[in-house]
Amino acid sequence: MEVFGGFMMMLSIIGFFLTVIWFILPFVIFNIKGRVDRTLAVIEEMDKRLAAIEASLKAREASAREEAPGPVEPAL
């Protein structure tokens, strides 16, 4: 009978820990979800800024090509 009592005590302790984890887990998950959402917003903003920088660099490159003199032909 002591074995059964010890086994039940172990099960009650494990059950208590599982119950605590069960109640804490949703808060952890929603906290992580909030952080991921904020990170996604920051990354989208960075992507927009990088696209704008790339567009301005391409525009500068195109204007530099137009302003540059044509190739010099060798004299014969």
C-alpha positions, -999 to +999 in steps of 0.1 A: +000+000+000+029+024+006+040+019-030+006+029-042+006+060-019+041+070-031+030+066-067-001+087-062+021+114-045+044+115-075+014+117-098+000+146-078+033+165-079+036+159-116+000+170-121+006+201-102+036+211-123+016+203-155-013+224-143+010+254-136+026+250-170-008+247-186-019+281-171+014+299-179+018+286-214-008+308-231+008+340-217+042+329-230+027+321-265+009+354-268+040+373-256+060+356-283+033+363-309+034+400-300+072+401-304+070+383-338+043+407-350+065+437-340+095+422-357+075+416-388+064+452-389+100+464-385+112+441-412+085+452-436+095+489-429+132+480-436+122+463-468+104+494-480+133+516-471+158+493-489+136+493-520+136+531-520+174+532-516+177+507-545+154+528-567+174+560-559+207+543-567+193+530-600+181+565-609+215+579-601+232+552-621+210+559-651+215+596-649+253+591-646+252+570-678+233+597-697+258+624-686+289+604-693+304+610-728+302+583-754+331+560-761+360+575-778+367+560-812+403+554-820+419+575-847+432+557-878 
